[in-house]
Amino acid sequence: MNSENFKTPLNKPRFDTSRGTASKRDSLAAELERDPQFSTAKRQQRTQVFNSTISHANLERQLLAAQTANSELETKLREKELQIERLERDRRYLADREKEEREEKEREREAYDEAKRKSDSELRSLRTSLTTLREEHADLLDTHSSLTRSTTQTANSQKALITTLQHRVQLLEDEHSQARQIADERSRILANLQAEYDELSEQNDRLLQSVSEQENMGIVREELQKQASYLRNLESTNAKLSAELNVLRERHQSIEVLREEKRGLETKLVVMSEMREKVVRLEAELEAARGERQQWASKSSDSSMTQTLSELRLAHAKVLEEYGATAATLRQREAEVANLEQREVENQETIQDLEGQIRALSEERKRVESRTMLAEREVGYLEALLSSYKAEEAYENDASRPTVDETKLQHVQSLEALVGEYKSVNERLMQELETLENEFSLVSAASKSQVPSDAMEKVEKEKLVLRTTLAEQEKEIQAQLETIDKLEQTLFELSGEIAGGRHVPPNTRVLCMKENPDQEWVDLRQATMDRLKAENEALIKRLKELEDSGASTGAASHGEELVPRASWEQVNREREELQKQVTAREKRLTRLQEIFKAKSEEFREAISAIIGLKFAFFPNGQVRVTSLFDLGTSFIFQPLKGGGGMKMQLTEQTDRDESEGLQDLPNMIGYWIENEQCPPGFLASVTLECYEKWKENKELGAWNQ
């Protein structure tokens, strides 16, 4: 008989001593001998007791399983509470971080708004200064055009005047030569008359001495009267000739002035050639400035604006970098949270697997323990049976042999029946246990059915609360992710608006000027694009027509329509604009010429009035100096190549006798120019000398009159 498979429902304390068992066995045997039916009832009662014991043990095992499941659920509940607490801490941490990031973004937005306001104010001031500079530039261009026109007109008029004055100078020179000849003849006649007068005076003296001849005296008187009248006529003629000579001298001075003006006009012509070159250079600079302005308009950048925009772009890049770092940190934290959640799910699955294994091992251990206990009970029961058998054999040795054999046979039969029942019950219980374990591992409801309903409802409620909290957390995280995506999109759009200069800060009203350069540039670009599109469409349409009708036929019959009308109108508009620009440029040049002429005249008059000298500057660096008190005295100064002084050359001098000229001029040149190397001192000495001569001549002329 196998002791491991043999199970007994009897408790071990019932078989503690062999003595009690033997006494009970004796009474039982006696009762069985007396009443066979009573023995059958006893066996049934024992079977019921055994069944109840088995049921009680089964219930105890179920209770232990329920308690174990309850403890496991409590452990899970505590873990869930810890997880919820940890998630709550993470949520609070994320909320604090979000609040800090929101505050940081608000501060950054305020700083950005402040920087934007400053940049807008600077941009407005720069635009105002740009408008002012453009107006000044336009005024200067108008002035330049007016000066150019006035210079051209002045040059033309001066050329005509020079031609007229040259003709008049030629005539005056001819008249002057004729007047000199007449004056020389009159001087000779006057000398002859003076000689005749002297002779007549001598004759008169002789006639006075010889008073005897009265007739001769009458004739002499008549002749003297005639000579006196003739002398008076000569004196009047001489006065007239002197007046004419003075007039001619004045004319000669005027001629010298005209010559000086001619030289000045020639100098002005040289200066005008320089001015023309300057005008050409200014036009080139104007075109370059317009090109730069167009480039500036296309690039929308100035030196200060470029610096401001670069600072704004750096600040924006810094903000984007900080935002990217914050977003990267947030994504890293989100990835960490996702990894932790995934790890938590994996850990939960691992825990569930381990719990299942632990439960299986616990059940296996319990089964082994129960088997061990049953084996121990069976061993005790067999030992008790063996002792009872020995006692019965010792007792039955005194009885008859047939009785002992019949009792043993009955006892063996009952034991075999009991063993069969034990085996069947054991197999049935093992099958049920395996079925329950499979159902518990596959379906959790099998284990829940063994838990009390109150505990199960409580656990279900807690699980529902945990699921609700987890769903809310997931919704909140999803909402935060959507908010972050919206903020990223808003920041991207805002960066585009800022880069394009179209961003308007909140609580800010943008006022656009009527003449806005940016808007004008945008409108001009849009108009240009529309015009180009229209021309392109017209050209495409014309090409299609030519392709349909044939290029040769179209060129022969409709040659005037090869160019679209829109392109022709655009060319005409550009030509008109260029003509307007040329007209405006000529106007500005005329204004500049007039202003330059007026300023040059004022400068020349001021210099002449202050220092009494007239200056003429030549392109080769020479300077001609003419004294106002003696227009025939002029000097030319030229810088030396070594730069050590000035080289002086006397070109013209007033035609007069040596007594009337600058007698001390060589000494002044030797002292002031050669020794002292001081042209201002030389000019001052010459001016003083010329002034003294001019003053003497003026007083002498007044005394003669």
C-alpha positions as CSV (number, residue, x, y, z in Angstrom):
1,M,0.0,0.0,0.0
2,N,1.4,3.4,-1.0
3,S,1.5,5.8,1.9
4,E,1.8,9.0,-0.2
5,N,-1.4,8.4,-2.1
6,F,-3.2,7.2,1.0
7,K,-5.3,10.0,2.6
8,T,-7.2,9.8,5.9
9,P,-9.8,12.3,7.0
10,L,-9.2,11.6,10.7
11,N,-7.4,14.0,12.9
12,K,-4.1,13.1,14.4
13,P,-5.1,13.7,18.1
14,R,-7.6,10.9,17.8
15,F,-4.7,8.5,17.5
16,D,-2.3,9.9,20.0
17,T,-2.0,6.8,22.2
18,S,-2.3,3.2,21.3
19,R,-4.0,2.5,24.5
20,G,-7.1,4.6,23.9
21,T,-7.4,3.2,20.4
22,A,-7.2,-0.3,21.6
23,S,-10.0,0.3,24.2
24,K,-12.2,1.9,21.6
25,R,-11.4,-0.8,19.2
26,D,-12.5,-3.4,21.7
27,S,-15.8,-1.7,22.4
28,L,-16.4,-1.2,18.7
29,A,-15.6,-4.9,18.0
30,A,-17.9,-5.9,20.8
31,E,-20.7,-3.7,19.4
32,L,-20.1,-5.0,16.0
33,E,-20.3,-8.5,17.3
34,R,-23.6,-7.7,19.0
35,D,-25.3,-5.7,16.2
36,P,-24.1,-5.7,12.6
37,Q,-26.6,-2.8,11.6
38,F,-25.1,-0.6,14.3
39,S,-21.7,-1.1,12.9
40,T,-22.9,-0.1,9.5
41,A,-24.4,3.1,11.0
42,K,-21.2,3.8,12.7
43,R,-19.3,3.5,9.5
44,Q,-21.7,5.9,7.8
45,Q,-21.3,8.3,10.6
46,R,-17.6,8.1,10.4
47,T,-17.8,8.6,6.6
48,Q,-19.9,11.8,7.2
49,V,-17.4,13.0,9.8
50,F,-14.6,12.4,7.3
51,N,-16.5,14.3,4.6
52,S,-17.2,17.2,6.9
53,T,-13.5,17.3,7.9
54,I,-12.5,17.4,4.3
55,S,-15.0,20.1,3.6
56,H,-13.8,22.1,6.6
57,A,-10.2,21.7,5.4
58,N,-11.3,22.9,1.9
59,L,-13.0,25.9,3.3
60,E,-10.0,26.7,5.4
61,R,-7.8,26.6,2.3
62,Q,-10.3,28.8,0.4
63,L,-10.2,31.2,3.4
64,L,-6.5,31.3,3.3
65,A,-6.5,31.9,-0.5
66,A,-9.0,34.7,0.0
67,Q,-6.9,36.3,2.8
68,T,-3.8,35.9,0.6
69,A,-5.7,37.6,-2.4
70,N,-6.9,40.3,0.0
71,S,-3.4,41.0,1.2
72,E,-2.2,41.1,-2.3
73,L,-4.9,43.5,-3.3
74,E,-4.1,45.7,-0.3
75,T,-0.4,45.6,-1.4
76,K,-1.5,46.6,-4.9
77,L,-3.7,49.3,-3.4
78,R,-0.8,50.7,-1.4
79,E,1.4,50.6,-4.5
80,K,-1.3,52.4,-6.5
81,E,-1.6,55.0,-3.7
82,L,2.2,55.5,-3.8
83,Q,2.0,55.7,-7.6
84,I,-0.8,58.3,-7.4
85,E,1.2,60.2,-4.8
86,R,4.2,60.1,-7.1
87,L,2.2,61.2,-10.1
88,E,0.6,64.0,-8.0
89,R,4.1,65.2,-7.0
90,D,5.1,65.0,-10.7
91,R,2.0,66.9,-11.6
92,R,2.7,69.6,-9.0
93,Y,6.3,69.8,-10.2
94,L,5.2,70.1,-13.8
95,A,2.6,72.7,-12.8
96,D,5.3,74.7,-11.0
97,R,7.6,74.4,-14.0
98,E,4.8,75.5,-16.3
99,K,4.0,78.4,-14.0
100,E,7.7,79.4,-14.0
101,E,7.9,79.0,-17.7
102,R,4.8,81.1,-18.1
103,E,6.2,83.8,-15.9
104,E,9.5,83.6,-17.8
105,K,7.7,83.9,-21.1
106,E,5.7,86.9,-19.7
107,R,9.0,88.6,-18.7
108,E,10.5,87.8,-22.0
109,R,7.4,89.1,-23.8
110,E,7.5,92.3,-21.8
111,A,11.2,92.7,-22.5
112,Y,10.5,92.0,-26.1
113,D,7.7,94.5,-26.2
114,E,10.0,97.1,-24.6
115,A,12.7,96.4,-27.1
116,K,10.1,96.5,-29.9
117,R,8.8,99.9,-28.7
118,K,12.4,101.2,-28.5
119,S,13.2,99.9,-32.0
120,D,9.9,101.3,-33.3
121,S,10.7,104.7,-31.8
122,E,14.2,104.6,-33.2
123,L,12.8,103.4,-36.6
124,R,10.3,106.3,-36.6
125,S,13.1,108.8,-35.7
126,L,15.3,107.3,-38.5
127,R,12.5,107.5,-40.9
128,T,11.9,111.1,-40.0
129,S,15.6,111.9,-40.4
130,L,15.5,110.0,-43.7
131,T,12.6,112.0,-44.9
132,T,14.4,115.3,-43.8
133,L,17.6,114.2,-45.5
134,R,15.6,113.3,-48.7
135,E,14.0,116.7,-48.6
136,E,17.3,118.4,-48.1
137,H,18.7,116.2,-50.9
138,A,15.9,117.3,-53.2
139,D,16.5,120.9,-52.3
140,L,20.2,120.5,-53.0
141,L,19.4,118.9,-56.3
142,D,17.0,121.8,-57.1
143,T,19.7,124.2,-56.1
144,H,22.3,122.4,-58.1
145,S,20.0,122.3,-61.2
146,S,19.3,126.1,-60.8
147,L,23.0,126.8,-60.4
148,T,23.7,124.7,-63.4
149,R,21.1,126.5,-65.5
150,S,22.2,129.9,-64.2
151,T,25.9,129.0,-64.8
152,T,25.1,127.9,-68.4
153,Q,23.0,131.1,-69.0
154,T,25.7,133.2,-67.4
155,A,28.4,131.5,-69.5
156,N,26.4,132.1,-72.7
157,S,25.6,135.7,-71.8
158,Q,29.3,136.3,-70.8
159,K,30.4,134.8,-74.0
160,A,28.1,137.1,-76.0
161,L,29.2,140.0,-73.8
162,I,32.9,139.1,-74.3
163,T,32.3,139.1,-78.1
164,T,30.6,142.5,-77.9
165,L,33.2,144.0,-75.6
166,Q,36.0,142.7,-77.8
167,H,34.4,144.5,-80.7
168,R,34.0,147.6,-78.7
169,V,37.6,147.4,-77.4
170,Q,38.8,147.1,-81.0
171,L,36.7,150.2,-81.9
172,L,37.9,152.1,-78.8
173,E,41.5,151.2,-79.6
174,D,41.1,152.6,-83.1
175,E,39.5,155.8,-81.7
176,H,42.2,156.0,-79.2
177,S,44.9,155.8,-81.8
178,Q,43.1,158.4,-83.9
179,A,42.7,160.7,-80.9
180,R,46.4,160.4,-80.1
181,Q,47.3,161.3,-83.7
182,I,44.9,164.3,-83.5
183,A,46.4,165.3,-80.1
184,D,49.9,165.1,-81.4
185,E,48.9,167.3,-84.4
186,R,47.2,169.8,-82.1
187,S,50.3,169.8,-79.9
188,R,52.5,170.6,-82.9
189,I,50.1,173.3,-84.0
190,L,50.0,174.7,-80.5
191,A,53.8,174.7,-80.4
192,N,53.9,176.5,-83.7
193,L,51.3,179.0,-82.6
194,Q,53.2,179.5,-79.4
195,A,56.3,180.2,-81.4
196,E,54.4,182.6,-83.6
197,Y,52.9,184.2,-80.5
198,D,56.4,184.7,-79.1
199,E,57.5,186.2,-82.4
200,L,54.5,188.5,-82.5
201,S,55.1,189.5,-78.9
202,E,58.6,190.5,-79.8
203,Q,57.3,192.3,-82.9
204,N,54.8,194.1,-80.7
205,D,57.5,195.2,-78.4
206,R,59.4,196.5,-81.2
207,L,56.4,198.2,-82.6
208,L,55.7,199.7,-79.2
209,Q,59.2,201.0,-79.2
210,S,58.6,202.5,-82.6
211,V,55.3,204.3,-82.2
212,S,55.9,206.3,-85.2
213,E,54.1,204.2,-87.6
214,Q,50.4,204.2,-86.6
215,E,49.1,202.3,-89.6
216,N,51.4,199.5,-88.9
217,M,50.2,199.5,-85.3
218,G,46.6,199.3,-86.5
219,I,47.5,196.4,-88.7
220,V,49.3,194.8,-85.8
221,R,46.4,195.3,-83.5
222,E,44.1,193.7,-86.0
223,E,46.5,190.9,-86.4
224,L,46.8,190.5,-82.7
225,Q,43.1,190.4,-82.3
226,K,43.0,187.8,-84.9
227,Q,45.7,185.8,-83.2
228,A,44.0,186.2,-79.8
229,S,40.8,184.9,-81.2
230,Y,42.7,182.2,-82.9
231,L,44.4,181.4,-79.5
232,R,41.0,181.4,-77.8
233,N,39.8,179.0,-80.4
234,L,42.9,176.9,-79.9
235,E,42.4,176.9,-76.1
236,S,38.7,175.8,-76.5
237,T,39.8,173.2,-78.9
238,N,42.5,172.1,-76.5
239,A,40.0,171.9,-73.7
240,K,37.7,169.9,-75.8
241,L,40.6,167.6,-76.8
242,S,41.6,167.3,-73.1
243,A,38.0,166.4,-72.2
244,E,38.0,163.9,-75.1
245,L,41.3,162.6,-73.8
246,N,39.9,162.1,-70.3
247,V,36.9,160.4,-71.8
248,L,39.2,158.2,-73.8
249,R,41.3,157.5,-70.7
250,E,38.2,156.5,-68.8
251,R,37.2,154.4,-71.7
252,H,40.7,152.8,-71.6
253,Q,40.2,152.1,-67.9
254,S,36.8,150.6,-68.8
255,I,38.6,148.5,-71.4
256,E,41.0,147.4,-68.8
257,V,38.1,146.6,-66.5
258,L,36.5,144.7,-69.3
259,R,39.7,142.9,-69.9
260,E,39.9,142.0,-66.3
261,E,36.2,140.9,-66.4
262,K,37.1,138.9,-69.5
263,R,39.9,137.2,-67.6
264,G,37.5,136.7,-64.7
265,L,34.9,135.2,-67.1
266,E,37.6,133.0,-68.6
267,T,38.4,131.9,-65.0
268,K,34.7,131.4,-64.4
269,L,34.5,129.3,-67.6
270,V,37.3,127.2,-66.2
271,V,35.4,127.0,-62.9
272,M,32.2,126.2,-64.8
273,S,34.0,123.3,-66.6
274,E,35.0,122.2,-63.1
275,M,31.4,122.7,-62.0
276,R,30.2,120.6,-65.0
277,E,32.5,117.9,-63.9
278,K,31.2,118.3,-60.4
279,V,27.7,118.2,-61.7
280,V,28.4,115.0,-63.6
281,R,30.0,113.6,-60.5
282,L,27.0,114.7,-58.4
283,E,24.7,113.1,-60.9
284,A,26.7,109.9,-60.7
285,E,26.6,110.1,-56.9
286,L,22.8,110.8,-57.2
287,E,22.4,107.7,-59.3
288,A,24.5,105.7,-56.8
289,A,22.4,107.2,-54.0
290,R,19.3,106.2,-55.8
291,G,20.7,102.7,-56.4
292,E,21.6,102.5,-52.7
293,R,18.2,103.7,-51.8
294,Q,16.6,101.1,-54.0
295,Q,18.9,98.5,-52.5
296,W,18.0,99.8,-49.1
297,A,14.3,99.7,-50.0
298,S,14.8,96.1,-51.3
299,K,16.7,95.1,-48.3
300,S,14.9,97.4,-45.8
301,S,18.2,98.0,-44.0
302,D,20.2,101.0,-42.9
303,S,23.3,101.0,-40.8
304,S,21.4,101.8,-37.6
305,M,18.4,99.8,-38.8
306,T,20.6,96.9,-39.7
307,Q,22.2,97.0,-36.2
308,T,18.8,97.3,-34.6
309,L,17.4,94.4,-36.7
310,S,20.5,92.4,-35.9
311,E,20.0,93.0,-32.2
312,L,16.3,92.1,-32.5
313,R,17.3,89.0,-34.4
314,L,19.8,88.1,-31.8
315,A,17.3,88.6,-29.0
316,H,14.7,86.7,-31.0
317,A,17.3,83.9,-31.6
318,K,18.1,83.9,-27.9
319,V,14.4,83.7,-27.0
320,L,14.0,80.9,-29.6
321,E,17.0,79.1,-28.2
322,E,15.7,79.4,-24.6
323,Y,12.3,78.3,-25.8
324,G,13.9,75.4,-27.7
325,A,15.8,74.4,-24.6
326,T,12.7,74.6,-22.5
327,A,10.7,72.7,-25.1
328,A,13.5,70.1,-25.3
329,T,13.6,69.8,-21.5
330,L,9.8,69.5,-21.5
331,R,10.0,66.9,-24.3
332,Q,12.8,65.1,-22.4
333,R,10.6,65.1,-19.2
334,E,7.6,63.9,-21.3
335,A,9.8,61.2,-22.8
336,E,11.0,60.3,-19.3
337,V,7.4,60.3,-18.0
338,A,6.4,58.1,-21.0
339,N,9.4,55.8,-20.3
340,L,8.5,55.7,-16.7
341,E,4.9,54.9,-17.5
342,Q,6.0,52.2,-20.0
343,R,8.3,50.9,-17.4
344,E,5.5,51.0,-14.8
345,V,3.3,49.1,-17.2
346,E,6.0,46.6,-17.8
347,N,6.7,46.4,-14.0
348,Q,3.0,46.0,-13.5
349,E,2.9,43.1,-16.0
350,T,6.1,41.7,-14.4
351,I,4.5,42.1,-10.9
352,Q,1.3,40.4,-12.1
353,D,3.4,37.6,-13.6
354,L,5.4,37.3,-10.5
355,E,2.3,37.4,-8.4
356,G,0.8,34.7,-10.5
357,Q,3.9,32.7,-10.0
358,I,3.9,33.4,-6.3
359,R,0.3,32.4,-6.1
360,A,1.1,29.2,-8.0
361,L,4.1,28.5,-5.8
362,S,2.0,29.3,-2.7
363,E,-0.7,26.9,-3.9
364,E,1.9,24.3,-4.7
365,R,3.5,24.8,-1.3
366,K,0.1,24.6,0.4
367,R,-0.7,21.4,-1.5
368,V,2.7,19.9,-0.6
369,E,2.1,20.9,3.0
370,S,-1.4,19.4,2.9
371,R,0.0,16.3,1.3
372,T,2.7,16.1,4.0
373,M,0.2,16.5,6.7
374,L,-2.0,13.9,5.1
375,A,1.0,11.6,4.8
376,E,1.8,12.1,8.4
377,R,-1.7,11.4,9.4
378,E,-1.7,8.3,7.3
379,V,1.5,7.1,8.9
380,G,0.0,7.7,12.3
381,Y,-3.2,6.1,11.3
382,L,-1.2,3.1,9.9
383,E,0.8,2.9,13.1
384,A,-2.3,2.9,15.1
385,L,-3.8,0.3,12.9
386,L,-0.7,-1.8,13.2
387,S,-0.8,-1.5,17.0
388,S,-4.4,-2.4,16.9
389,Y,-3.7,-5.3,14.7
390,K,-1.1,-6.5,17.1
391,A,-3.4,-6.1,20.0
392,E,-6.2,-7.9,18.2
393,E,-3.8,-10.7,17.3
394,A,-2.7,-11.0,20.9
395,Y,-6.3,-10.8,22.0
396,E,-7.5,-13.2,19.3
397,N,-4.9,-15.8,20.1
398,D,-7.1,-16.8,23.0
399,A,-10.3,-16.9,20.8
400,S,-11.4,-19.3,18.1
401,R,-9.6,-19.3,14.7
402,P,-12.6,-18.8,12.5
403,T,-13.7,-15.7,14.3
404,V,-10.4,-14.0,13.9
405,D,-10.3,-14.8,10.2
406,E,-13.7,-13.4,9.6
407,T,-12.9,-10.2,11.5
408,K,-9.7,-9.7,9.6
409,L,-11.5,-10.2,6.4
410,Q,-14.1,-7.7,7.3
411,H,-11.5,-5.2,8.5
412,V,-9.5,-5.6,5.3
413,Q,-12.5,-5.1,3.1
414,S,-13.5,-1.9,5.0
415,L,-9.9,-0.6,4.8
416,E,-9.8,-1.3,1.0
417,A,-13.1,0.5,0.5
418,L,-11.8,3.4,2.6
419,V,-8.6,3.6,0.6
420,G,-10.6,3.6,-2.6
421,E,-12.8,6.4,-1.4
422,Y,-9.7,8.3,-0.3
423,K,-8.1,7.9,-3.7
424,S,-11.2,8.9,-5.6
425,V,-11.7,12.0,-3.3
426,N,-8.1,12.9,-3.6
427,E,-8.1,12.7,-7.4
428,R,-11.3,14.7,-7.6
429,L,-9.9,17.4,-5.4
430,M,-6.7,17.5,-7.4
431,Q,-8.7,17.9,-10.6
432,E,-10.8,20.6,-9.1
433,L,-7.7,22.4,-7.8
434,E,-6.0,22.3,-11.2
435,T,-9.2,23.6,-12.9
436,L,-9.4,26.4,-10.4
437,E,-5.8,27.3,-10.9
438,N,-6.2,27.4,-14.7
439,E,-9.3,29.5,-14.4
440,F,-7.6,31.8,-12.0
441,S,-4.6,32.3,-14.3
442,L,-6.8,32.8,-17.4
443,V,-9.7,34.7,-16.0
444,S,-9.4,37.0,-12.9
445,A,-13.1,36.6,-12.3
446,A,-12.5,33.1,-10.9
447,S,-10.4,34.5,-8.1
448,K,-12.7,37.4,-7.5
449,S,-15.6,35.0,-6.9
450,Q,-13.7,33.7,-4.0
451,V,-13.2,37.2,-2.5
452,P,-16.0,38.7,-0.3
453,S,-18.4,41.0,-2.1
454,D,-17.7,44.0,0.1
455,A,-14.0,43.9,-0.3
456,M,-14.4,43.3,-4.0
457,E,-16.7,46.4,-4.4
458,K,-14.2,48.5,-2.4
459,V,-11.3,47.4,-4.5
460,E,-13.4,48.0,-7.7
461,K,-14.3,51.5,-6.5
462,E,-10.7,52.3,-5.7
463,K,-9.6,50.9,-9.1
464,L,-12.3,53.1,-10.8
465,V,-11.1,56.2,-8.9
466,L,-7.5,55.4,-9.9
467,R,-8.5,55.0,-13.5
468,T,-10.5,58.2,-13.4
469,T,-7.5,60.1,-11.9
470,L,-5.2,58.6,-14.4
471,A,-7.5,59.5,-17.3
472,E,-7.7,63.1,-16.0
473,Q,-3.9,63.3,-15.7
474,E,-3.6,61.9,-19.3
475,K,-6.2,64.5,-20.5
476,E,-4.3,67.3,-18.7
477,I,-1.0,66.1,-20.1
478,Q,-2.6,66.0,-23.6
479,A,-4.1,69.5,-23.1
480,Q,-0.7,70.8,-22.1
481,L,0.9,69.1,-25.1
482,E,-1.7,70.7,-27.4
483,T,-1.0,74.1,-25.6
484,I,2.7,73.6,-26.2
485,D,2.1,72.8,-29.9
486,K,-0.1,75.9,-30.2
487,L,2.5,78.0,-28.5
488,E,5.2,76.7,-30.8
489,Q,3.1,77.4,-33.8
490,T,2.3,80.9,-32.5
491,L,6.0,81.5,-31.8
492,F,6.9,80.3,-35.3
493,E,4.3,82.6,-36.9
494,L,5.4,85.4,-34.6
495,S,9.0,85.0,-35.6
496,G,7.9,85.1,-39.3
497,E,5.9,88.3,-38.6
498,I,8.8,89.8,-36.7
499,A,11.3,88.9,-39.5
500,G,8.9,90.4,-42.0
501,G,8.3,93.6,-39.9
502,R,4.6,92.9,-39.8
503,H,4.3,92.2,-36.1
504,V,2.2,94.6,-34.0
505,P,2.6,94.2,-30.2
506,P,-0.5,93.8,-28.1
507,N,-2.1,97.0,-26.8
508,T,-0.3,98.9,-29.5
509,R,-1.9,100.9,-32.3
510,V,0.2,101.4,-35.4
511,L,-0.4,104.7,-37.2
512,C,0.7,104.7,-40.8
513,M,1.8,108.0,-42.4
514,K,0.2,109.0,-45.7
515,E,3.6,109.0,-47.4
516,N,4.9,105.8,-45.9
517,P,8.2,104.6,-47.6
518,D,7.6,101.0,-46.7
519,Q,4.0,101.1,-48.0
520,E,5.1,102.9,-51.1
521,W,7.8,100.4,-51.7
522,V,5.2,97.5,-51.2
523,D,2.7,99.2,-53.5
524,L,5.4,99.9,-56.1
525,R,6.6,96.3,-55.9
526,Q,3.0,95.0,-56.2
527,A,2.3,97.4,-59.1
528,T,5.5,96.3,-60.8
529,M,4.6,92.6,-60.3
530,D,1.1,93.3,-61.7
531,R,2.5,95.1,-64.7
532,L,5.0,92.4,-65.4
533,K,2.3,89.8,-65.1
534,A,0.1,91.7,-67.5
535,E,2.9,92.1,-69.9
536,N,3.8,88.5,-69.6
537,E,0.2,87.4,-70.2
538,A,0.1,89.7,-73.2
539,L,3.3,88.3,-74.6
540,I,2.1,84.8,-74.1
541,K,-1.2,85.6,-75.8
542,R,0.7,87.2,-78.7
543,L,3.0,84.2,-79.0
544,K,0.0,81.9,-79.1
545,E,-1.5,84.0,-81.8
546,L,1.7,83.9,-83.8
547,E,2.0,80.2,-83.4
548,D,-1.6,79.7,-84.5
549,S,-1.4,82.0,-87.5
550,G,2.3,81.4,-88.4
551,A,5.2,83.6,-87.5
552,S,6.0,84.8,-91.0
553,T,2.5,85.7,-91.9
554,G,2.0,87.5,-88.6
555,A,5.2,89.4,-89.0
556,A,4.4,90.5,-92.5
557,S,0.8,91.5,-92.0
558,H,0.8,92.6,-88.4
559,G,4.3,93.9,-87.8
560,E,3.0,96.9,-85.8
561,E,1.3,94.5,-83.3
562,L,4.3,92.4,-82.5
563,V,4.9,94.3,-79.3
564,P,2.0,94.2,-76.8
565,R,0.3,97.5,-76.1
566,A,1.0,97.2,-72.4
567,S,4.7,97.0,-73.0
568,W,4.6,99.9,-75.4
569,E,2.7,102.0,-72.9
570,Q,5.2,101.1,-70.2
571,V,8.0,102.1,-72.4
572,N,6.3,105.5,-73.1
573,R,5.7,106.0,-69.4
574,E,9.3,105.3,-68.6
575,R,10.4,107.7,-71.4
576,E,8.1,110.4,-69.9
577,E,9.4,109.7,-66.5
578,L,13.0,110.0,-67.8
579,Q,12.1,113.3,-69.6
580,K,10.6,114.6,-66.3
581,Q,13.7,113.6,-64.5
582,V,15.9,115.4,-67.1
583,T,13.7,118.5,-66.8
584,A,13.9,118.4,-63.0
585,R,17.6,117.9,-63.2
586,E,18.0,120.9,-65.5
587,K,15.9,122.9,-63.2
588,R,18.0,122.0,-60.3
589,L,21.2,122.7,-62.2
590,T,19.8,126.1,-63.1
591,R,19.0,126.9,-59.5
592,L,22.4,125.7,-58.5
593,Q,24.0,127.9,-61.1
594,E,22.1,131.0,-60.0
595,I,22.9,130.4,-56.4
596,F,26.6,129.7,-57.3
597,K,26.7,132.9,-59.3
598,A,25.2,135.0,-56.6
599,K,27.4,133.5,-53.9
600,S,30.5,133.9,-56.1
601,E,29.7,137.5,-56.8
602,E,29.1,138.1,-53.1
603,F,32.4,136.4,-52.2
604,R,34.3,138.4,-54.8
605,E,32.8,141.7,-53.8
606,A,33.4,141.0,-50.1
607,I,37.1,140.1,-50.7
608,S,37.5,143.1,-52.9
609,A,35.9,145.5,-50.4
610,I,37.8,144.1,-47.4
611,I,41.4,143.8,-48.7
612,G,41.2,146.0,-51.9
613,L,42.4,143.2,-54.2
614,K,40.8,141.2,-56.9
615,F,41.7,137.5,-57.1
616,A,41.5,135.2,-60.1
617,F,42.2,131.5,-59.6
618,F,43.4,129.3,-62.5
619,P,43.2,125.5,-62.8
620,N,47.0,125.1,-62.8
621,G,47.2,126.5,-59.3
622,Q,48.1,130.0,-60.3
623,V,46.5,133.0,-58.6
624,R,46.3,136.5,-60.2
625,V,46.1,139.4,-57.9
626,T,45.0,142.9,-59.1
627,S,44.8,146.0,-57.0
628,L,41.6,148.0,-57.1
629,F,43.5,151.3,-56.8
630,D,45.6,150.5,-59.9
631,L,44.0,148.0,-62.3
632,G,47.1,147.9,-64.4
633,T,49.1,146.4,-61.5
634,S,48.6,142.7,-61.4
635,F,50.7,139.8,-60.2
636,I,50.6,136.1,-60.6
637,F,51.6,133.7,-57.8
638,Q,52.3,130.1,-58.4
639,P,53.2,127.5,-55.7
640,L,56.7,126.1,-56.0
641,K,57.0,122.3,-56.6
642,G,59.1,121.9,-53.5
643,G,56.6,123.8,-51.4
644,G,59.3,126.1,-50.0
645,G,57.6,129.4,-51.0
646,M,55.8,131.3,-53.7
647,K,57.0,132.3,-57.2
648,M,56.0,135.8,-58.3
649,Q,55.8,137.1,-61.8
650,L,54.8,140.7,-62.8
651,T,52.6,140.4,-65.9
652,E,51.1,143.9,-66.4
653,Q,51.6,147.4,-65.2
654,T,49.8,150.7,-65.8
655,D,51.2,152.6,-68.8
656,R,52.7,155.7,-67.2
657,D,56.0,157.4,-66.8
658,E,58.5,156.0,-64.4
659,S,57.8,158.9,-62.0
660,E,54.1,157.8,-61.8
661,G,54.7,154.0,-61.5
662,L,55.7,151.9,-58.5
663,Q,59.3,153.1,-58.3
664,D,60.1,150.9,-55.2
665,L,58.6,147.7,-56.7
666,P,62.0,145.9,-57.2
667,N,63.0,146.7,-53.7
668,M,59.7,145.4,-52.3
669,I,60.0,142.3,-54.4
670,G,63.5,141.7,-53.2
671,Y,62.6,142.3,-49.6
672,W,59.2,140.7,-49.2
673,I,59.4,137.8,-51.7
674,E,63.0,136.9,-52.0
675,N,64.2,137.5,-48.5
676,E,61.2,137.3,-46.2
677,Q,59.1,134.9,-48.4
678,C,56.0,136.8,-47.3
679,P,53.5,137.5,-50.1
680,P,50.9,139.0,-47.8
681,G,53.4,141.7,-46.7
682,F,54.3,142.4,-50.3
683,L,50.7,142.7,-51.3
684,A,50.1,145.0,-48.3
685,S,53.0,147.3,-49.4
686,V,51.8,147.3,-53.0
687,T,48.2,148.1,-51.8
688,L,49.5,151.0,-49.7
689,E,51.7,152.4,-52.5
690,C,48.8,152.1,-55.1
691,Y,46.5,153.8,-52.6
692,E,48.8,156.7,-52.2
693,K,49.2,157.1,-55.9
694,W,45.5,156.8,-56.4
695,K,44.9,159.4,-53.8
696,E,47.4,161.8,-55.3
697,N,45.9,161.4,-58.7
698,K,42.5,162.0,-57.4
699,E,43.5,165.2,-55.6
700,L,45.4,166.4,-58.7
701,G,42.4,165.8,-60.9
702,A,40.2,167.7,-58.5
703,W,42.7,170.7,-58.4
704,N,42.9,170.8,-62.2
705,Q,39.2,170.9,-62.5
